[in-house]
């Protein structure tokens, strides 16, 4: 019961914090466009044709996917497969999560989670990969090109770490 209340509280907080205006969304990305369309809701089966919001637009709110792809996402992401071609901030629950840009928040992937850019937060899944992470990775296998934080898993690798870049159970770099 306490776990479900905590989940609801975190989800509501993420939705409230995710209210992204066009100016906020632009300042967080390296997009050179003059304006960006941000939609509050995405429902997707398969991109590009079977999703409510076109993949080149951003979501500021809630995204529910079988497989969905959007530019930037801020809020809560729930489904099987998620792809964000820009940046993500919020909470992401899925089997496969893939963010091409930067990530801020909590990324929960049953099988695989990857953030190509900078990640600030927590990444949890069987297999995790981040370009650069400030935070925690928890999984069976964790990879980070660069890291400030901890990895917990059977295989942990921090490529930029000079001594003992690969360790079982716990790895850290500060």
Secondary structure, DSSP 8 states (H G I E B T S, - for coil): -HHHHHHHHHHHHHHHHT---HHHHHHTS----S---EEEEEEEEETTTEESS-TTSEEEEEEEEEEEEES-EEEEEEEEEEEESS-EEEEEEEEEEEESS-EEEEEEEEEEEEEEEEEEEEEEEEEEEEEEEEEEEESSEEEEEEEEEEEEEEEEEETT-SS--EEEEEEEE-
